[in-house]
Amino acid sequence: MSIVKLSSGYLATLLIIFLLAFPTIANCQTKSLTCADLKNGVFYSYPKNTSDRYFSIREGAVQREANLTNGDTTIWQVNWLTDCSYALKYVSGAKTAPKEVLDVLKKYKLVYQIKTITSNYYVFTGHVDNASNVAFQTDTMWLHEKANVANNELFKPVDNPAKLRKEHFSDTSKYALLYLYRPGKLTNSLSNYLIYFDDNLMYVAKNNSGYLFKVLKEGTFKLNSKLYKDESAVTLNVKFGNTYYVKSMIHWGIYNKLYNFKLEMAAVQPEVGKPEFEKVIFQ
């Protein structure tokens, strides 16, 4: 199925089809829901670190998903693996997705585990290919559309630090700067691992690499690294107008029976972080 731009009339038609096909959904809301009640239905999602809104219809082995922000549609094949976990395999759509994201969708399946169910939503974790793999996502799927949707953007990458000079970043700016880097090492240099910001996948940490992000909300956030079942975390109290440096490392050694490495995350002072960041390769 090719991607189409959705008109309000088309979305209304989808909703009418759903209500006619699933007349018992209203009754489900009056009782305690189980995973079985989620195998068919209409759902809304407002992913973290984005202002996008999604409308999905899950019917049997097919899930039709519409991005209400840009009009993209995506068709997925649904396969329930257990009572509370299912896999989505890309069929078509997602025309506006970056090429590297689309390549991943075509190559791998996405596996979701339902963790918590209420009368209004369910919480899930998302994994690539297998539920035993490290989660790339923890989020919420809603059973009703939200009347007011807040902007969920937490951070966004800066592709060129020189641009910041034109923006005149200062203590009055409405964002903070976060420099993240992994120093170069010979041992375990080929072992890449994932970095998360408040349970949102941020980037893949490569040996001798550095990344710069704008943090768009104030508050206390956890940054953590994950490789297999090993994990390390650091907490930042983010204030607009401030600059933060966080170093991620992987150490060689015999730390447990499973792995010969250990991850470490550390917040460092600018006088330490700035010269170290300048030695790595900016991504």
C-alpha angles and dihedrals in degrees: 000000000000123000118260134187107250121232121203088250092055091051090049090052091052090052093049091050089051094049091050093047095047109034092158096064093093090055090052090062092063095060135051107284124229132192089265089064090059097058090087126026150084118283139182127208134187104190121216119258094023140079091222123122124205134201117196135185115198114195121166110300095352133076120189114198128190126193102219091196100059103011097244119147128203128193119210134186110228123214119177108217098182135353090280106025131068140175127227119206118194115245105166145325134048090122094167095050116113113264093245090053092048090049090056092048091052094047103041139036122234116232121203128194119200108223106171133016128196133166090266107035149351129231119222143177122222126215135180113244098331136037089226090064121092112283115250094189143030113183148131133265113203127214093207132040114257116241093212121031119194122211104262097194109134102167143353131196124254108221096190122030089200089071090066091067090061090051091053095225110210143148089284095057117118093232140048128232121236120193112195122184145165114209118228118263134170096218115074089358092145095052107101119189140186127262120204132195111205090335092312116120106245108174146315112269111226126188113276095006137134135197134189125208138180111227107213101191133053122229143076114314135177121226115194141172125217133193117167103316097331117102140174128188143188129191124225127194098211122206124178115256094029130112123222133191122201123182122202121197142177117211127205118228147090103288102150142350094271107046139030094212142063129206124224133188121191135178109220134190117260092247088061100033099047098061091041091050091051090059096058128074112265111230 
